[in-house]
């Protein structure tokens, strides 16, 4: 099975982003940023953003069947994978000093991944629509 360069690049970027996120969540007792620490639930916005990027990248890292355009099914598939990653990351944080496992974070991670995957479907759909039809 030969993987196209763009699919390979998407998989590398997805893995690199996931490892970056793992490094962030493995940081014991991260410092508080005074400006944003006072904003209620600001960490949820950060989770949604990080996992939204993961969902976006993961959408391009999956070899979808050619010609199939089912954006909702794709986004749900990616959201399921992101949900597993987010939940495992929350469990992992329970063992890191200064970190805590929060169920709501896993929910926000999943929602962010789903939204990122929907955006990716939209972007890939518009790219497909903007390509000229082949001359026959």
PLY file of the C-alpha trace (Angstrom):
ply
format ascii 1.0
element vertex 136
property float x
property float y
property float z
element edge 135
property int vertex1
property int vertex2
end_header
0.00 0.00 0.00
1.57 3.26 -1.15
0.70 6.38 0.78
0.58 9.71 -1.05
2.95 12.40 0.13
0.12 14.63 1.32
-1.41 11.79 3.35
2.01 11.00 4.79
2.58 14.66 5.66
-0.86 14.87 7.32
-0.07 11.81 9.42
3.28 13.23 10.49
1.70 16.58 11.40
-1.09 14.84 13.33
1.38 12.70 15.28
3.61 15.72 15.96
0.64 17.75 17.23
-0.52 14.88 19.45
2.99 14.53 20.91
3.16 18.30 21.47
-0.14 18.10 23.38
1.15 15.14 25.40
4.25 17.16 26.32
2.04 20.08 27.44
-0.12 17.89 29.64
2.89 16.09 31.10
4.26 19.37 32.49
3.88 19.13 36.28
2.33 22.15 37.99
2.26 24.53 35.02
2.51 28.22 35.94
-0.65 30.28 36.09
-0.97 33.22 33.72
-2.55 36.02 35.80
-4.48 37.63 32.93
-6.28 34.44 31.84
-6.33 32.57 35.16
-9.09 34.88 36.38
-11.35 34.01 33.41
-13.75 31.24 34.46
-13.25 27.99 32.56
-10.61 29.50 30.27
-8.89 26.11 30.24
-11.92 24.70 28.39
-11.34 27.15 25.55
-7.69 26.05 25.41
-8.78 22.39 25.32
-11.26 23.09 22.51
-8.60 24.90 20.50
-5.88 22.25 20.97
-8.21 19.36 20.19
-9.86 21.30 17.36
-6.46 21.48 15.65
-5.99 17.76 16.32
-9.37 16.95 14.77
-8.59 19.14 11.77
-5.23 17.48 11.15
-6.56 13.97 11.82
-9.24 14.44 9.16
-6.53 14.73 6.54
-4.52 11.87 8.05
-7.18 9.23 7.37
-7.31 7.54 3.96
-10.97 8.00 3.11
-12.47 5.98 0.24
-12.05 7.90 -3.03
-15.08 9.84 -4.17
-16.93 9.59 -0.86
-18.13 12.88 0.57
-19.81 12.20 3.90
-18.54 15.04 6.09
-20.67 14.22 9.11
-19.60 10.55 9.14
-15.97 11.61 8.78
-16.26 14.17 11.57
-17.92 11.60 13.87
-15.17 9.08 13.14
-12.45 11.63 13.91
-14.34 12.81 17.02
-14.40 9.21 18.26
-10.63 8.90 17.86
-10.11 12.30 19.51
-12.42 11.25 22.37
-10.23 8.22 23.03
-7.05 10.34 22.92
-8.57 13.05 25.15
-9.86 10.55 27.70
-6.52 8.74 27.86
-4.80 12.11 28.28
-7.11 13.01 31.18
-6.34 9.67 32.85
-2.62 10.33 32.24
-2.93 13.73 33.96
-4.20 12.06 37.13
-0.65 10.76 37.62
1.13 14.09 36.98
1.85 16.25 40.06
-0.11 19.50 39.97
-2.52 18.17 37.33
-6.01 16.79 37.71
-8.26 14.51 35.72
-11.47 16.32 34.69
-14.31 14.60 32.87
-15.55 17.88 31.40
-12.16 18.39 29.75
-12.61 15.10 27.89
-16.06 16.24 26.73
-14.65 19.57 25.49
-11.75 17.73 23.82
-14.24 15.60 21.88
-16.37 18.58 20.88
-13.26 20.49 19.75
-12.07 17.52 17.71
-15.51 17.19 16.10
-15.61 20.88 15.17
-12.05 20.73 13.82
-13.00 17.73 11.68
-16.09 19.56 10.36
-13.93 22.53 9.40
-11.51 20.15 7.65
-14.43 18.62 5.69
-15.48 22.07 4.63
-11.95 23.02 3.59
-11.36 19.78 1.70
-14.81 20.05 0.10
-14.15 23.55 -1.15
-10.75 22.47 -2.47
-12.41 19.64 -4.38
-15.12 21.95 -5.69
-12.59 24.53 -6.86
-10.56 22.03 -8.89
-11.47 22.14 -12.60
-13.07 19.05 -14.04
-10.67 16.92 -16.12
-11.00 17.27 -19.89
-12.05 14.09 -21.66
0 1
1 2
2 3
3 4
4 5
5 6
6 7
7 8
8 9
9 10
10 11
11 12
12 13
13 14
14 15
15 16
16 17
17 18
18 19
19 20
20 21
21 22
22 23
23 24
24 25
25 26
26 27
27 28
28 29
29 30
30 31
31 32
32 33
33 34
34 35
35 36
36 37
37 38
38 39
39 40
40 41
41 42
42 43
43 44
44 45
45 46
46 47
47 48
48 49
49 50
50 51
51 52
52 53
53 54
54 55
55 56
56 57
57 58
58 59
59 60
60 61
61 62
62 63
63 64
64 65
65 66
66 67
67 68
68 69
69 70
70 71
71 72
72 73
73 74
74 75
75 76
76 77
77 78
78 79
79 80
80 81
81 82
82 83
83 84
84 85
85 86
86 87
87 88
88 89
89 90
90 91
91 92
92 93
93 94
94 95
95 96
96 97
97 98
98 99
99 100
100 101
101 102
102 103
103 104
104 105
105 106
106 107
107 108
108 109
109 110
110 111
111 112
112 113
113 114
114 115
115 116
116 117
117 118
118 119
119 120
120 121
121 122
122 123
123 124
124 125
125 126
126 127
127 128
128 129
129 130
130 131
131 132
132 133
133 134
134 135
